[in-house]
């Protein structure tokens, strides 16, 4: 039992499962919006497992790419340093998981998701194979995304429009204009999460020549302006389509997440100009799990901002789902 718990803990750290809320929340939103058609608990669980597998595989694939790039440059595992994010790929760098084992885990996770996709292709058909095909192409292109500053938007498309439309279609056998509109905001907030991550890892990305969307803006100050634009566009999208009648007025309850957005903007600015700041999680900021462990590992400066960006997207989806479900 102890070994199982240790293995599970290591697996969750290896795959950065703490970020899974950013994909589980859009799934939850699509699930609630499918309520007038949805009747099967089995379909809810299968779509959840598929999404969970894709997310964890993508996280691990990203770390695998970064580690192999460093190794190909002539470094050894002991000499690889990912800058501010000193827990990145920790279990690969310390030898807990070999690259061969990591490859098997990635293949298993993607294969599980693919099998679930094939099941829905057979049982539902229609747009499922198209959505799977687009997702597969984007996953294949992802390792090359840093050449074109587009990694954030590939992930945003996968975990926004593709995830939500695919979930809704698997549950209902229908495409939804409402879901597609809402998924644009979710995709923008997902891109904002990755953009926040890139701002905090600016020095390392510059050193290794990693072309994130963030680096298009030449300075951190400009990158923060871009972060604000991504978030404000997500809110503007909702407001516009509520005013034009495409979304239910209850969707405006997503504006309750504005304080989190404002705190994120303030905190990420402090990251550049003020080094000695106190990080105090508040209830309205959403969950910040294992905070004592984060503090003991001296990772507050990174995880506080990461949690804010993640929780912004997470609570945005949860509020939109519940508000429109109870309309």
ZIRAPE-V33846 format. One record per pair of residues at least 12 apart in sequence whose C-alpha atoms are under 10 Angstrom apart, sorted by the first residue. I is the first residue (numbers start at 1). J is the second residue. D is the distance in Angstrom with one decimal. If there is no record, write none. Layout:
[[I	J	D] [I	J	D]]
This chain:
[[10	91	7.6] [10	96	8.6] [10	97	9.2] [11	56	9.7] [11	91	9.2] [11	97	9.5] [11	105	9.5] [12	56	8.6] [13	60	9.9] [13	87	9.2] [13	88	9.4] [13	89	8.6] [13	90	8.6] [13	91	7.9] [14	56	8.9] [14	59	8.7] [14	60	6.9] [14	63	9.0] [14	87	9.8] [14	88	8.7] [14	89	6.6] [14	90	7.6] [14	91	6.2] [14	92	7.7] [14	96	9.5] [14	97	8.4] [14	102	8.9] [15	53	9.9] [15	55	8.7] [15	56	5.2] [15	57	7.0] [15	58	8.4] [15	59	5.8] [15	60	5.1] [15	61	8.8] [15	62	9.8] [15	63	8.8] [15	89	8.7] [15	91	9.9] [15	102	9.7] [15	105	9.5] [15	106	9.3] [16	55	9.4] [16	56	7.0] [16	57	9.7] [16	58	9.9] [16	59	6.5] [16	60	7.5] [16	63	9.7] [16	88	8.8] [16	89	8.9] [17	52	9.0] [17	55	8.5] [17	56	6.5] [17	59	8.4] [17	60	9.8] [18	56	9.8] [18	288	9.6] [18	289	8.4] [18	290	9.9] [18	307	9.3] [18	310	9.6] [19	55	8.7] [19	56	8.7] [19	59	8.8] [19	193	10.0] [19	306	9.0] [19	307	8.6] [19	310	7.2] [19	311	9.6] [20	51	9.3] [20	52	7.1] [20	53	9.8] [20	55	6.8] [20	56	7.4] [20	59	9.5] [20	310	9.2] [20	314	9.6] [21	52	9.5] [21	55	9.9] [21	310	7.3] [21	311	7.9] [21	313	8.6] [21	314	6.1] [21	315	9.4] [22	55	9.0] [22	159	7.9] [22	160	9.6] [22	186	9.1] [22	189	9.2] [22	190	7.0] [22	193	8.8] [22	309	9.5] [22	310	6.1] [22	311	7.8] [22	312	9.2] [22	313	6.4] [22	314	5.6] [22	315	9.5] [22	317	9.1] [23	48	9.3] [23	51	7.1] [23	52	7.4] [23	54	9.4] [23	55	7.0] [23	56	9.9] [23	158	9.5] [23	159	6.0] [23	160	8.3] [23	163	7.9] [23	164	9.3] [23	186	9.7] [23	190	8.9] [23	310	10.0] [23	313	9.3] [23	314	8.2] [23	317	9.8] [24	48	7.3] [24	49	9.7] [24	51	7.5] [24	52	7.3] [24	55	9.2] [24	159	9.4] [24	163	9.7] [24	314	8.1] [24	317	9.3] [24	318	9.7] [25	159	10.0] [25	164	9.8] [25	186	9.5] [25	311	9.7] [25	313	7.9] [25	314	5.3] [25	315	7.7] [25	316	8.5] [25	317	5.6] [25	318	6.1] [25	319	9.7] [25	321	8.9] [26	51	10.0] [26	159	7.6] [26	160	7.2] [26	161	9.5] [26	163	7.4] [26	164	6.1] [26	165	9.9] [26	167	9.1] [26	179	9.9] [26	182	9.5] [26	183	7.9] [26	186	7.3] [26	187	9.5] [26	313	8.7] [26	314	7.7] [26	315	9.9] [26	316	9.1] [26	317	5.8] [26	318	7.9] [26	320	9.7] [26	321	8.7] [27	44	9.1] [27	47	8.1] [27	48	7.0] [27	51	7.9] [27	52	9.7] [27	159	9.1] [27	160	9.5] [27	163	7.1] [27	164	6.1] [27	165	9.5] [27	166	9.4] [27	167	6.6] [27	168	8.5] [27	317	8.8] [27	318	9.7] [27	321	9.7] [28	44	9.3] [28	48	8.8] [28	164	9.0] [28	167	9.4] [28	314	9.8] [28	317	7.6] [28	318	7.0] [28	320	9.8] [28	321	7.0] [28	322	9.2] [29	164	7.9] [29	167	9.7] [29	168	9.4] [29	179	8.8] [29	182	9.4] [29	183	9.6] [29	314	9.9] [29	316	9.4] [29	317	5.7] [29	318	6.3] [29	319	8.5] [29	320	6.8] [29	321	4.4] [29	322	7.7] [29	323	10.0] [29	324	9.2] [29	325	9.1] [30	163	8.8] [30	164	5.6] [30	165	7.7] [30	166	9.1] [30	167	6.4] [30	168	5.6] [30	169	9.3] [30	171	9.0] [30	176	9.8] [30	178	9.9] [30	179	7.0] [30	182	9.6] [30	183	9.3] [30	317	9.0] [30	320	9.8] [30	321	7.4] [31	43	9.9] [31	44	7.3] [31	47	9.5] [31	48	9.7] [31	164	8.8] [31	167	7.3] [31	168	6.7] [31	171	7.7] [31	172	9.7] [31	321	8.1] [31	325	9.7] [32	168	9.4] [32	318	9.5] [32	320	9.4] [32	321	5.7] [32	322	7.1] [32	323	9.7] [32	324	8.1] [32	325	5.9] [32	326	9.5] [33	168	8.0] [33	176	9.5] [33	178	9.0] [33	179	7.9] [33	320	9.2] [33	321	6.5] [33	322	8.8] [33	324	7.2] [33	325	6.4] [34	167	9.1] [34	168	6.2] [34	169	8.9] [34	170	9.9] [34	171	7.0] [34	172	6.6] [34	174	9.5] [34	176	9.3] [34	179	9.4] [34	321	9.9] [34	325	9.1] [35	168	9.8] [35	171	9.2] [35	172	9.0] [35	325	7.6] [36	172	8.9] [36	325	9.5] [37	168	9.7] [37	171	7.6] [37	172	5.7] [37	173	9.1] [37	174	9.5] [38	168	9.1] [38	170	9.7] [38	171	5.9] [38	172	6.2] [38	173	9.9] [39	171	8.3] [39	172	9.2] [40	171	8.0] [41	171	9.9] [42	171	10.0] [43	116	10.0] [43	120	9.3] [43	167	9.3] [43	170	7.6] [43	171	6.4] [43	172	9.9] [44	167	8.6] [44	170	9.1] [44	171	7.4] [46	113	9.2] [46	116	6.9] [46	117	9.5] [46	119	9.7] [46	120	9.6] [46	167	9.8] [46	170	9.7] [47	113	8.8] [47	116	7.5] [47	117	8.7] [47	120	9.4] [47	163	9.5] [47	166	8.8] [47	167	6.3] [47	168	9.5] [47	170	7.7] [47	171	8.4] [48	113	9.8] [48	167	8.5] [49	109	9.7] [49	112	8.5] [49	113	7.5] [49	116	8.5] [50	109	8.6] [50	110	8.5] [50	111	9.5] [50	112	6.9] [50	113	4.4] [50	114	7.8] [50	115	8.6] [50	116	6.2] [50	117	7.7] [50	163	9.9] [50	167	9.6] [51	109	10.0] [51	110	9.9] [51	112	10.0] [51	113	7.1] [51	116	9.7] [51	159	8.8] [51	163	7.4] [51	164	10.0] [51	166	9.8] [51	167	8.7] [52	109	8.7] [52	113	8.4] [53	106	9.0] [53	108	8.7] [53	109	5.0] [53	110	6.4] [53	111	8.8] [53	112	7.0] [53	113	5.9] [53	114	9.5] [54	106	9.1] [54	109	6.6] [54	110	5.9] [54	111	9.2] [54	112	8.7] [54	113	6.2] [54	114	8.9] [54	135	9.8] [54	139	9.6] [54	158	9.5] [54	159	9.5] [54	163	9.9] [55	109	9.0] [55	110	9.2] [55	113	9.8] [55	155	9.6] [55	158	9.4] [55	159	8.3] [56	105	9.7] [56	106	8.2] [56	109	7.5] [56	110	9.1] [57	102	9.7] [57	103	9.7] [57	105	7.7] [57	106	5.0] [57	107	7.9] [57	108	8.5] [57	109	5.7] [57	110	6.3] [57	111	9.9] [57	113	9.6] [58	106	7.9] [58	109	9.2] [58	110	8.6] [58	139	7.8] [58	142	9.2] [58	155	8.9] [59	89	10.0] [59	106	9.3] [60	89	8.3] [60	102	7.7] [60	103	9.0] [60	105	8.6] [60	106	6.8] [60	109	10.0] [61	102	8.5] [61	103	8.3] [61	105	9.6] [61	106	6.6] [61	107	9.6] [61	139	9.5] [61	142	9.4] [61	143	8.7] [62	89	9.5] [62	142	8.6] [62	143	7.7] [63	88	7.3] [63	89	5.9] [63	90	9.7] [63	92	8.8] [63	102	9.7] [64	89	8.0] [64	92	8.5] [64	99	7.5] [64	102	7.5] [64	103	8.1] [64	106	9.3] [65	142	9.9] [65	143	7.0] [66	80	9.9] [66	82	8.9] [66	88	9.7] [66	89	8.9] [66	143	9.4] [66	208	9.8] [66	210	9.5] [67	80	7.8] [67	81	9.7] [67	82	9.2] [67	88	9.7] [67	89	7.7] [67	92	8.3] [67	93	8.2] [67	99	9.0] [68	99	8.6] [69	208	9.4] [70	82	9.7] [70	208	8.8] [76	93	9.0] [77	92	8.1] [77	93	5.2] [77	94	7.5] [77	95	8.2] [78	93	6.6] [78	94	7.4] [78	95	9.4] [79	93	8.9] [80	93	7.5] [81	93	9.3] [81	204	8.7] [82	201	8.5] [82	203	9.7] [82	204	6.5] [82	205	8.9] [82	208	9.6] [83	200	9.6] [83	201	7.0] [83	202	9.1] [83	203	7.4] [83	204	5.4] [83	205	8.8] [83	207	9.6] [84	200	7.4] [84	201	6.2] [84	202	9.0] [84	203	8.4] [84	204	7.6] [84	299	8.8] [84	301	9.3] [84	302	7.8] [85	197	9.3] [85	200	8.4] [85	201	7.1] [85	204	9.2] [85	299	8.1] [85	301	9.9] [85	302	7.3] [85	303	9.4] [86	297	9.6] [86	298	9.9] [86	299	8.4] [86	302	9.9] [87	297	9.1] [87	299	8.7] [110	136	9.7] [113	132	9.7] [114	132	8.0] [114	136	9.3] [117	129	7.5] [117	131	9.3] [117	132	6.8] [117	133	10.0] [117	166	9.4] [117	170	9.0] [118	132	8.8] [119	170	9.9] [120	166	9.8] [120	169	9.3] [120	170	6.4] [120	171	9.3] [120	173	9.7] [121	170	8.7] [123	170	8.9] [123	173	9.5] [124	169	8.1] [124	170	6.6] [124	171	8.8] [124	172	8.7] [124	173	6.1] [124	174	9.5] [125	169	9.4] [125	170	8.7] [125	173	8.1] [126	169	8.8] [126	170	9.7] [126	173	7.8] [126	174	8.9] [126	175	9.8] [127	165	9.3] [127	166	8.0] [127	169	7.6] [127	170	9.1] [127	173	8.6] [127	174	8.7] [127	175	8.2] [128	162	10.0] [128	165	9.3] [128	166	6.5] [128	167	9.3] [128	169	7.3] [128	170	7.2] [128	173	9.0] [129	166	9.6] [130	162	9.9] [130	166	9.5] [131	158	9.5] [131	161	9.5] [131	162	6.3] [131	163	8.6] [131	165	8.2] [131	166	6.4] [131	169	9.8] [132	162	8.3] [132	163	9.7] [132	166	8.2] [134	157	9.8] [134	158	8.7] [134	162	8.2] [135	154	9.2] [135	155	9.7] [135	157	8.7] [135	158	6.2] [135	159	9.6] [135	162	7.1] [135	163	8.9] [136	158	9.6] [138	151	9.6] [138	154	6.4] [138	155	8.4] [138	157	8.8] [138	158	7.7] [139	154	8.1] [139	155	8.7] [139	158	8.7] [141	154	8.6] [142	154	7.0] [142	155	8.3] [145	210	9.6] [145	211	8.2] [145	212	8.3] [145	213	9.7] [146	209	8.8] [146	210	5.9] [146	211	4.6] [146	212	5.8] [146	213	8.2] [147	209	9.2] [147	210	7.7] [147	211	6.0] [147	212	8.4] [148	210	9.9] [148	211	7.0] [148	212	8.1] [148	213	8.3] [148	216	9.7] [149	210	8.5] [149	211	5.1] [149	212	4.7] [149	213	4.5] [149	214	7.9] [149	215	7.7] [149	216	7.1] [150	191	9.9] [150	211	8.3] [150	212	6.8] [150	213	6.0] [150	214	9.7] [151	191	8.7] [151	194	8.7] [151	195	9.7] [151	211	8.7] [151	212	6.6] [151	213	7.2] [152	187	9.4] [152	188	9.2] [152	190	7.9] [152	191	5.0] [152	192	7.9] [152	193	8.6] [152	194	5.9] [152	195	6.8] [152	198	9.4] [152	212	7.4] [152	213	6.7] [152	214	9.1] [153	187	7.8] [153	188	8.0] [153	190	8.4] [153	191	5.8] [153	192	9.3] [153	194	9.1] [153	195	9.7] [153	213	8.4] [154	187	9.3] [154	191	8.5] [155	187	7.9] [155	188	9.9] [155	190	7.4] [155	191	6.9] [155	194	8.5] [156	183	9.3] [156	184	8.6] [156	185	9.6] [156	186	7.7] [156	187	4.2] [156	188	6.3] [156	189	7.8] [156	190	5.2] [156	191	5.1] [156	192	8.7] [156	193	9.4] [156	194	8.8] [157	183	8.6] [157	184	8.2] [157	186	9.1] [157	187	5.8] [157	188	8.6] [157	190	8.7] [157	191	8.7] [158	187	7.9] [158	190	9.6] [159	183	8.5] [159	186	7.9] [159	187	6.4] [159	188	9.9] [159	190	7.3] [159	191	9.4] [160	179	9.6] [160	180	8.5] [160	181	10.0] [160	182	8.5] [160	183	4.8] [160	184	6.4] [160	185	7.8] [160	186	5.3] [160	187	4.1] [160	188	7.9] [160	189	8.9] [160	190	7.4] [160	191	9.4] [161	179	7.9] [161	180	5.9] [161	181	8.4] [161	182	8.3] [161	183	4.8] [161	184	6.4] [161	185	9.2] [161	186	8.0] [161	187	6.8] [162	180	8.8] [162	183	8.3] [162	187	9.4] [163	183	8.5] [163	187	9.7] [164	176	9.6] [164	179	6.7] [164	180	7.5] [164	182	8.8] [164	183	6.4] [164	184	9.9] [164	186	9.2] [164	187	9.9] [165	177	9.2] [165	178	9.8] [165	179	6.4] [165	180	6.5] [165	182	10.0] [165	183	7.9] [167	179	10.0] [168	180	10.0] [177	246	8.1] [177	247	9.3] [178	241	9.1] [178	246	6.7] [178	247	6.3] [178	248	9.0] [179	247	9.3] [181	237	7.8] [181	238	8.0] [181	241	7.9] [181	246	8.4] [181	247	8.2] [182	234	8.9] [182	237	8.0] [182	238	7.0] [182	241	9.1] [182	247	8.3] [182	251	9.2] [182	317	9.0] [182	320	8.9] [183	234	9.5] [183	317	9.4] [184	233	9.4] [184	234	7.2] [184	237	7.7] [184	238	9.2] [185	230	8.9] [185	231	8.3] [185	232	9.5] [185	233	7.4] [185	234	4.2] [185	235	7.0] [185	236	8.6] [185	237	6.4] [185	238	7.2] [185	313	9.0] [185	316	9.2] [185	317	9.5] [186	231	9.7] [186	234	7.1] [186	235	9.8] [186	312	9.9] [186	313	6.6] [186	314	9.0] [186	316	8.0] [186	317	7.4] [187	230	9.6] [187	234	8.3] [187	313	9.0] [188	227	9.7] [188	229	9.5] [188	230	5.8] [188	231	6.8] [188	232	9.3] [188	233	7.5] [188	234	5.9] [188	235	9.6] [188	237	9.9] [188	313	9.0] [189	227	9.3] [189	230	6.8] [189	231	6.0] [189	232	9.4] [189	233	9.1] [189	234	6.6] [189	235	9.5] [189	309	8.0] [189	310	8.5] [189	312	7.6] [189	313	5.5] [189	314	9.2] [189	316	9.0] [190	230	9.4] [190	231	9.5] [190	309	8.4] [190	310	7.8] [190	312	9.3] [190	313	6.6] [190	314	9.4] [191	213	9.3] [191	227	8.9] [191	230	7.6] [191	231	9.2] [191	309	9.9] [191	313	9.9] [192	214	10.0] [192	226	8.8] [192	227	5.9] [192	228	8.4] [192	229	9.1] [192	230	6.0] [192	231	6.7] [192	234	9.7] [192	309	7.2] [192	310	9.0] [192	312	9.6] [192	313	8.9] [193	227	8.8] [193	230	9.8] [193	231	9.6] [193	305	9.3] [193	306	7.1] [193	307	9.1] [193	308	8.7] [193	309	5.0] [193	310	6.0] [193	311	9.3] [193	312	8.7] [193	313	8.0] [194	212	9.2] [194	213	9.1] [194	214	9.2] [194	227	9.8] [194	306	8.8] [194	309	8.6] [194	310	9.1] [195	212	8.0] [195	213	7.0] [195	214	6.0] [195	215	9.7] [195	223	8.2] [195	224	8.9] [195	226	8.7] [195	227	6.7] [195	230	9.3] [195	309	9.3] [196	214	8.5] [196	223	8.9] [196	224	8.3] [196	227	7.1] [196	264	8.9] [196	265	9.6] [196	268	7.7] [196	302	9.7] [196	305	7.5] [196	306	7.1] [196	308	9.6] [196	309	7.1] [196	310	9.6] [197	214	9.3] [197	302	8.2] [197	303	9.5] [197	305	8.2] [197	306	6.6] [197	309	8.8] [198	210	9.8] [198	211	9.7] [198	212	6.8] [198	213	8.1] [198	214	6.2] [198	215	8.4] [198	220	9.7] [198	223	9.3] [199	212	9.3] [199	213	9.7] [199	214	6.4] [199	215	8.4] [199	219	9.4] [199	220	6.4] [199	221	9.4] [199	223	7.0] [199	224	7.8] [199	227	9.2] [199	268	8.2] [199	271	9.1] [199	272	9.2] [200	214	10.0] [200	220	9.0] [200	268	8.1] [200	271	7.6] [200	272	8.8] [200	301	9.0] [200	302	7.1] [200	305	8.8] [200	306	9.2] [201	214	9.8] [201	302	9.3] [202	214	8.0] [202	215	7.7] [202	219	9.1] [202	220	7.7] [202	223	10.0] [213	226	9.4] [214	226	8.0] [214	227	8.6] [220	268	9.7] [220	269	8.9] [220	271	9.8] [220	272	7.5] [221	268	9.8] [221	269	7.9] [221	272	8.1] [221	273	10.0] [224	265	7.5] [224	266	10.0] [224	268	7.6] [224	269	7.4] [224	272	9.9] [225	265	9.2] [227	264	9.7] [227	265	8.1] [227	268	9.7] [228	261	8.5] [228	262	9.1] [228	264	9.4] [228	265	7.1] [231	258	9.5] [231	261	7.5] [231	262	9.9] [231	265	9.9] [231	309	9.8] [231	312	9.4] [231	313	9.6] [232	258	9.6] [232	261	9.1] [234	313	9.9] [234	316	9.9] [235	252	8.8] [235	254	8.0] [235	255	7.3] [235	257	9.8] [235	258	8.9] [235	316	9.7] [238	251	7.2] [238	252	7.1] [238	254	8.5] [238	255	9.2] [239	251	8.4] [239	252	6.8] [239	254	9.7] [239	255	9.2] [247	324	9.2] [248	320	9.8] [248	323	9.3] [248	324	6.9] [248	327	8.4] [249	323	9.3] [249	324	8.4] [249	327	9.1] [250	319	9.3] [250	320	7.5] [250	321	9.6] [250	322	9.3] [250	323	5.6] [250	324	5.8] [250	325	9.3] [250	326	8.9] [250	327	7.0] [251	316	9.5] [251	317	9.8] [251	319	8.0] [251	320	5.3] [251	321	8.3] [251	322	9.3] [251	323	6.5] [251	324	6.4] [251	327	9.7] [252	319	9.3] [252	320	7.9] [252	323	8.8] [252	324	9.7] [253	316	8.6] [253	319	6.6] [253	320	6.8] [253	322	9.7] [253	323	6.9] [253	324	9.3] [254	312	9.7] [254	313	9.9] [254	315	8.0] [254	316	5.3] [254	317	7.8] [254	318	8.7] [254	319	5.8] [254	320	5.8] [254	321	9.5] [254	323	8.6] [255	316	8.0] [255	319	9.2] [255	320	9.6] [256	284	9.7] [256	315	9.0] [256	316	8.2] [256	319	8.3] [257	284	8.7] [257	285	8.6] [257	286	9.8] [257	311	9.0] [257	312	6.4] [257	313	8.8] [257	314	9.7] [257	315	6.9] [257	316	6.3] [257	319	8.7] [258	312	8.3] [258	316	9.3] [259	284	8.2] [259	285	8.0] [259	312	9.2] [260	284	7.6] [260	285	5.8] [260	286	8.6] [260	308	6.5] [260	309	8.1] [260	311	7.9] [260	312	6.1] [260	313	9.8] [260	315	9.5] [261	285	9.4] [261	308	7.7] [261	309	7.6] [261	311	9.5] [261	312	6.5] [261	313	9.6] [262	308	9.8] [263	285	8.6] [263	305	9.0] [263	308	7.7] [263	309	9.6] [264	285	9.7] [264	304	9.0] [264	305	6.4] [264	306	8.9] [264	307	9.3] [264	308	5.9] [264	309	6.6] [264	312	8.8] [265	305	9.2] [265	308	9.6] [265	309	9.5] [266	305	9.9] [267	279	9.1] [267	301	9.3] [267	304	8.6] [267	305	6.8] [267	308	9.2] [268	301	9.5] [268	302	9.7] [268	304	9.7] [268	305	6.7] [268	306	9.7] [268	308	10.0] [270	301	9.9] [271	301	7.7] [271	302	9.0] [271	305	9.0] [275	301	8.8] [276	301	9.4] [277	300	10.0] [277	301	8.5] [278	300	8.9] [278	301	8.8] [279	295	9.5] [279	300	6.8] [279	301	7.5] [279	303	9.8] [279	304	6.8] [279	305	9.3] [280	300	9.5] [280	304	8.5] [281	304	7.7] [281	307	9.6] [281	308	9.3] [284	311	9.9] [284	315	9.9] [285	304	9.9] [285	307	8.4] [285	308	6.6] [285	309	9.7] [285	311	7.0] [285	312	8.0] [285	315	9.1] [286	307	8.1] [286	308	7.7] [286	310	9.2] [286	311	5.8] [286	312	8.1] [286	314	8.6] [286	315	7.4] [287	307	7.6] [287	308	9.0] [287	310	9.6] [287	311	7.2] [287	314	9.8] [287	315	9.8] [288	303	8.4] [288	304	7.7] [288	306	9.5] [288	307	6.1] [288	308	8.5] [288	310	9.8] [288	311	8.6] [289	303	9.9] [289	307	8.9] [291	303	8.8] [291	304	9.0]]
